[in-house]
Amino acid sequence: MKKDKKKGVYWWVLLLLIVAALLGYVLMKELGRESVSPPHKAPPTPQQESALPTKGSSAKVQPPPAVSKQGPAASPHQPRPQPKAKVKIDYCAQLDKDVMDFLTYLDHKPYVQHLELGQSLYSYVKGIIRRLSAHPPVPAGEGIDPRIMTKNIYHLYRVLGRKDIRLIREVLHNEQDTLEINLDILYRWVMAGGRCKNRLGLRPSFDVLYKYAGFFLNTIGGRAYLWRRSDVTRILATYYCILVVHEADLRGQNSYGIDIYPLIISLKNEITHYHDLEFQAEYLNKLTSLETYYMEKR
């Protein structure tokens, strides 16, 4: 009995020792974790402190700036990319090219080829301009000398041949859709004589232009010829003839004293009611400025 009691005591003592060892192992682990110090954090800079929201503040932390997709900014020591130099366009060369392009375009039209001119349209038109320049009309004086009226009535038919007149009619009739643009190009080209060389050998002198402008505006023969054309042709021809005579006024070369003020008023009123013109507003603005100019001169 005594041996059984001693064995029971031994088992309890051994159990207590095991429990004590386990407790000691656990305590050592916990003490080891607490002895490890947290990583040191640097104190915030004044800029960071100012960026932090204060207590009770509703400020939100701003996100970091977005990274540009265009790459890093150029270093101040690196040369900046220079802008591309603008290509300088030769105004006179461009006008000559536009005129030649138009003549080449007409060269391939069936209604021109049907006339069998026997040469390029450039060479043929050059001959027409030469004949017109050699025999200009008299743009005034019909009321004083009836012979001037008679000459002006037949002027175009005496200077030009039947094929020449037919060519002009065919071009005016078949190119109605682009007539405004083409006449604008031709007007700028013929008026560039003081600025551009006559490299094509086609441009008439300003004196010749002035006499033909006065012929169509101020003579029975010239006005009758325009009235036999379409409304668009007549209106545009009258408009550009007015501009030529106005330029003669500015240059002091209106030697026949052609008064275009009544024509300006009449044409302005007609264009106001004619809405088929693509550049109607531009024509009216120009005519209004001319009206003001001549009103101040009166």
C-alpha positions in Angstrom: 0.0 0.0 0.0 2.8 2.4 0.9 4.6 1.6 -2.5 1.3 2.5 -4.4 1.0 5.8 -2.6 4.6 6.7 -3.4 4.1 5.9 -7.1 1.0 8.2 -7.2 3.0 11.0 -5.6 5.8 10.6 -8.2 3.2 10.9 -11.0 1.8 14.1 -9.6 5.3 15.6 -9.1 6.3 14.6 -12.7 3.0 16.2 -14.1 3.7 19.4 -12.2 7.2 19.6 -13.6 6.0 19.2 -17.1 3.3 21.9 -16.6 5.9 24.2 -15.1 8.3 23.6 -18.0 5.5 24.4 -20.6 4.6 27.6 -18.7 8.2 28.7 -18.6 8.6 28.1 -22.3 5.5 30.2 -23.1 6.6 33.0 -20.8 10.0 33.2 -22.5 8.5 33.5 -25.9 6.2 36.3 -24.9 9.1 38.2 -23.1 11.2 37.8 -26.3 8.5 39.4 -28.5 8.1 42.4 -26.2 11.8 42.9 -26.0 12.0 43.5 -29.8 11.7 47.3 -30.4 9.5 48.7 -33.2 11.3 50.2 -36.3 12.4 53.9 -35.8 10.3 56.4 -37.8 11.7 59.7 -38.8 9.7 62.8 -37.6 7.7 64.4 -40.4 9.1 67.5 -42.1 7.3 70.8 -41.8 6.0 70.4 -45.3 4.6 67.0 -44.5 3.0 68.2 -41.2 1.3 71.0 -43.1 0.0 68.5 -45.6 -1.5 66.3 -42.9 -5.1 67.0 -41.9 -5.5 68.4 -38.4 -7.9 67.1 -35.9 -11.4 68.0 -36.9 -10.3 69.2 -40.3 -12.2 68.0 -43.3 -9.1 68.3 -45.6 -8.4 65.3 -47.7 -5.0 63.8 -48.4 -4.1 64.8 -52.0 -3.1 62.0 -54.3 0.4 62.1 -55.8 0.7 64.0 -59.1 -0.1 62.0 -62.2 2.9 61.0 -64.3 2.8 62.5 -67.8 2.5 60.1 -70.6 4.5 62.3 -72.8 7.8 61.3 -71.2 10.1 63.3 -68.9 10.5 67.0 -69.3 13.5 68.2 -71.2 16.6 69.1 -69.2 17.3 72.9 -69.1 20.8 72.0 -70.5 19.4 70.2 -73.5 18.5 72.2 -76.6 14.8 72.9 -77.0 13.3 71.6 -80.3 13.0 74.5 -82.8 9.7 75.1 -84.6 9.6 74.0 -88.2 10.3 76.9 -90.6 7.3 78.0 -92.6 7.5 77.4 -96.3 7.4 80.7 -98.1 5.0 80.6 -101.1 5.9 82.7 -104.1 2.7 84.7 -104.7 3.6 85.5 -108.4 4.6 81.9 -109.2 1.4 80.6 -107.6 -0.7 82.9 -109.7 1.1 81.9 -112.9 0.6 78.2 -111.9 -3.1 78.7 -111.3 -3.5 80.3 -114.7 -1.5 77.6 -116.5 -3.4 74.9 -114.6 -6.7 76.4 -115.8 -5.6 76.6 -119.4 -4.3 73.0 -119.3 -7.6 71.9 -117.8 -9.5 73.6 -120.7 -7.1 72.0 -123.2 -8.6 68.5 -122.3 -12.2 69.6 -122.4 -14.2 68.1 -125.4 -15.8 71.4 -126.3 -12.4 73.0 -126.7 -10.9 70.1 -128.6 -13.9 70.1 -130.9 -12.9 73.6 -132.1 -9.6 72.2 -133.5 -7.5 75.2 -132.6 -4.4 73.5 -134.0 -2.2 74.5 -131.1 -2.2 74.6 -127.3 -4.8 76.8 -125.6 -2.0 78.7 -124.0 -0.6 79.7 -127.4 -4.0 80.4 -128.8 -5.1 82.7 -125.9 -1.7 84.5 -126.2 -2.7 85.4 -129.7 -6.1 86.6 -128.6 -4.7 88.9 -125.9 -2.1 90.2 -128.4 -4.8 91.2 -130.9 -7.1 92.8 -128.2 -4.1 94.8 -126.8 -3.1 96.0 -130.2 -6.6 97.5 -130.9 -8.2 98.6 -127.6 -11.7 100.3 -127.8 -12.5 103.9 -126.9 -14.4 103.6 -123.6 -16.1 107.1 -123.7 -17.3 109.8 -126.0 -20.1 108.0 -127.9 -22.5 110.9 -127.3 -20.0 113.3 -128.9 -18.8 111.3 -131.8 -21.3 108.7 -133.3 -18.3 107.0 -135.1 -17.0 105.9 -131.7 -20.4 104.2 -131.0 -20.3 102.4 -134.3 -16.8 101.2 -133.8 -17.6 100.0 -130.3 -20.6 98.0 -131.4 -18.5 96.0 -133.8 -15.3 96.1 -131.9 -15.0 92.5 -130.7 -16.2 91.1 -134.1 -13.5 93.2 -135.9 -10.6 92.4 -133.7 -11.4 88.7 -133.0 -12.2 86.0 -135.4 -15.3 83.8 -135.4 -13.4 80.9 -133.7 -12.0 83.2 -131.0 -15.5 84.4 -130.1 -16.9 80.9 -130.1 -14.1 79.8 -127.8 -14.9 82.5 -125.3 -18.6 81.7 -125.5 -18.0 78.0 -125.0 -15.8 78.5 -121.9 -18.3 81.0 -120.3 -21.1 78.6 -120.9 -19.5 75.3 -119.8 -17.6 76.7 -116.8 -20.5 78.4 -115.0 -20.1 76.3 -111.9 -16.5 77.5 -111.3 -16.8 80.9 -112.9 -16.6 82.8 -109.6 -13.4 81.2 -108.5 -11.7 81.3 -112.0 -12.6 85.0 -112.5 -11.2 85.8 -109.0 -7.9 84.1 -110.0 -7.8 85.8 -113.3 -8.5 89.2 -111.8 -5.7 88.9 -109.2 -3.4 87.7 -111.9 -4.0 90.6 -114.4 -3.8 93.2 -111.6 -0.4 91.9 -110.4 1.4 93.6 -113.2 3.1 96.1 -110.9 4.3 93.3 -108.6 4.9 90.3 -110.8 6.9 89.8 -114.0 5.0 88.8 -117.1 6.6 85.4 -117.2 3.8 83.8 -119.2 3.7 86.6 -121.7 -0.1 86.8 -121.4 -0.8 89.7 -119.0 -2.0 92.9 -120.8 -1.0 96.3 -119.5 -3.1 98.2 -117.0 -4.0 100.8 -119.6 -5.5 98.1 -121.9 -7.4 96.6 -118.9 -8.8 100.0 -118.1 -10.0 100.6 -121.6 -11.8 97.3 -121.9 -13.3 97.7 -118.4 -14.7 101.1 -119.5 -15.9 99.5 -122.8 -18.1 97.0 -121.0 -19.3 99.5 -118.4 -19.7 102.7 -120.4 -20.4 101.9 -124.1 -23.5 100.6 -125.9 -21.5 97.9 -127.7 -19.8 96.6 -124.5 -23.0 96.6 -122.4 -25.0 95.0 -125.2 -22.4 92.2 -125.3 -22.7 91.5 -121.6 -26.5 91.5 -121.7 -26.4 88.7 -124.2 -24.5 86.5 -121.7 -26.0 84.7 -118.7 -26.9 86.7 -115.6 -23.9 85.3 -113.6 -21.5 86.2 -116.4 -22.8 89.7 -116.8 -22.9 90.4 -113.0 -19.4 89.1 -112.4 -17.9 90.9 -115.5 -19.5 94.1 -114.4 -18.2 93.7 -110.8 -14.6 93.2 -111.9 -14.8 96.0 -114.5 -15.9 98.3 -111.7 -12.9 97.2 -109.6 -10.5 98.0 -112.5 -11.9 101.5 -113.1 -11.8 102.1 -109.3 -8.1 101.1 -109.3 -7.6 103.6 -112.2 -9.2 106.3 -110.0 -6.8 105.4 -107.1 -3.8 105.6 -109.5 -5.0 108.8 -111.1 -5.3 107.1 -114.5 -9.0 107.4 -115.1 -8.2 109.4 -118.2 -11.7 109.2 -119.7 -13.4 110.3 -116.5 -15.7 107.2 -116.2 -18.2 107.7 -113.4 -18.8 104.3 -111.8 -20.8 105.5 -108.8 -24.3 104.9 -110.5 -23.0 101.5 -111.7 -22.0 100.6 -108.1 -25.5 101.4 -106.8 -27.2 99.5 -109.6 -25.0 96.4 -109.3 -25.2 96.3 -105.5 -29.0 96.4 -105.7 -29.0 93.5 -108.2 -26.6 91.3 -106.3 -28.7 91.8 -103.1 -31.6 90.1 -104.9 -29.5 87.5 -106.7 -28.8 84.6 -104.3 -27.1 82.2 -106.6 -23.7 83.7 -106.1 -21.4 81.8 -103.8 -19.5 84.9 -102.6 -22.5 87.2 -102.6 -21.6 88.6 -99.1 -18.0 89.5 -100.3 -19.2 91.3 -103.4 -21.7 93.3 -101.4 -19.2 94.3 -98.7 -16.8 95.5 -101.4 -19.4 97.4 -103.3 -20.6 99.0 -100.0 -17.0 100.2 -99.3 -16.8 101.6 -102.9 -20.1 103.4 -102.4 -18.9 105.0 -99.3 -15.6 106.0 -101.0 -17.4 107.8 -103.9 -20.0 109.4 -101.6 -17.3 111.1 -99.7 -15.7 112.3 -103.0 -18.9 114.0 -104.1 
